[in-house]
């Protein structure tokens, strides 16, 4: 019976990551901004529903938004951040996304 040899990398391409690839790898943040209209209890419910956060985490994030004017509520890949941002808009919250530094 022949033994199985592990695959070996035979490429001559550089193993370094370009600046463009590095920027692509940096996560995107979903930021929720404070507004004077939406009740705090509703914001907690929205965070729980959209992100699946437990009540304590949703409440903590809501309080950060309330006291600091904004909070990063999620961080990760761009497409998912965009989806969350749209869901937050549909729920009536002001939200944006930006790439982490």
C-alpha positions as CSV (number, residue, x, y, z in Angstrom):
1,X,0.0,0.0,0.0
2,X,1.4,3.4,-1.0
3,X,1.9,6.0,1.7
4,X,0.2,9.4,1.3
5,X,2.5,12.3,1.1
6,X,1.5,15.7,2.4
7,X,0.9,18.4,-0.2
8,X,3.8,20.7,-0.6
9,X,3.7,24.3,-1.6
10,X,5.5,24.7,-4.9
11,X,4.7,28.3,-5.8
12,X,7.3,31.0,-6.2
13,X,4.9,33.8,-5.2
14,X,5.8,35.9,-2.2
15,X,4.2,35.0,1.2
16,X,4.0,38.6,2.2
17,X,0.6,40.3,2.4
18,X,0.2,43.5,0.4
19,X,-1.2,46.7,1.9
20,X,-4.4,46.2,-0.1
21,X,-4.9,42.7,1.3
22,X,-4.2,44.0,4.8
23,X,-6.9,46.6,4.4
24,X,-9.3,43.9,3.2
25,X,-8.5,41.8,6.3
26,X,-9.2,44.6,8.8
27,X,-12.7,44.2,10.3
28,X,-15.6,46.6,9.8
29,X,-17.5,48.1,12.7
30,X,-21.2,48.7,12.9
31,X,-21.8,52.0,14.8
32,X,-25.1,53.0,16.3
33,X,-25.6,56.7,17.0
34,X,-27.8,58.2,19.7
35,X,-31.1,59.7,18.7
36,X,-33.6,61.6,20.8
37,X,-36.6,59.7,19.5
38,X,-36.2,55.9,20.1
39,X,-36.8,54.8,23.7
40,X,-33.9,53.1,25.4
41,X,-36.0,49.9,26.0
42,X,-36.7,49.7,22.3
43,X,-33.0,50.0,21.4
44,X,-32.3,47.0,23.8
45,X,-35.0,45.0,22.1
46,X,-33.6,45.8,18.6
47,X,-30.1,44.8,19.6
48,X,-31.4,41.5,21.1
49,X,-33.4,40.8,18.0
50,X,-30.8,41.7,15.3
51,X,-27.6,40.5,17.0
52,X,-29.0,37.9,19.3
53,X,-27.3,39.5,22.3
54,X,-28.4,38.7,25.8
55,X,-30.3,41.4,27.7
56,X,-27.2,42.4,29.7
57,X,-25.0,43.0,26.7
58,X,-27.8,44.8,24.7
59,X,-28.5,47.0,27.7
60,X,-24.8,47.8,28.2
61,X,-24.5,48.8,24.5
62,X,-27.6,50.9,24.7
63,X,-26.2,52.8,27.7
64,X,-23.0,53.4,25.8
65,X,-24.9,54.9,22.9
66,X,-27.0,57.0,25.3
67,X,-24.0,58.3,27.3
68,X,-21.3,58.6,24.7
69,X,-23.5,59.3,21.6
70,X,-22.4,56.2,19.8
71,X,-21.3,52.6,20.2
72,X,-19.7,49.9,18.2
73,X,-22.2,47.2,18.4
74,X,-20.6,44.6,16.1
75,X,-17.3,44.1,14.2
76,X,-16.4,41.7,11.4
77,X,-16.6,41.2,7.6
78,X,-17.9,44.0,5.5
79,X,-20.9,42.3,3.9
80,X,-22.3,41.2,7.2
81,X,-21.7,44.7,8.7
82,X,-23.6,46.2,5.8
83,X,-26.5,43.8,6.4
84,X,-26.6,44.7,10.1
85,X,-26.5,48.4,9.2
86,X,-29.5,48.0,6.9
87,X,-31.4,46.0,9.5
88,X,-30.8,48.7,12.1
89,X,-32.0,51.4,9.7
90,X,-35.2,49.4,9.0
91,X,-35.7,49.2,12.8
92,X,-35.4,53.0,13.0
93,X,-31.9,53.4,14.4
94,X,-29.2,55.6,13.0
95,X,-26.2,53.4,12.1
96,X,-23.1,53.5,10.0
97,X,-20.2,51.2,9.2
98,X,-16.5,52.0,9.1
99,X,-13.3,49.9,8.8
100,X,-11.3,49.5,12.0
101,X,-7.9,51.1,12.1
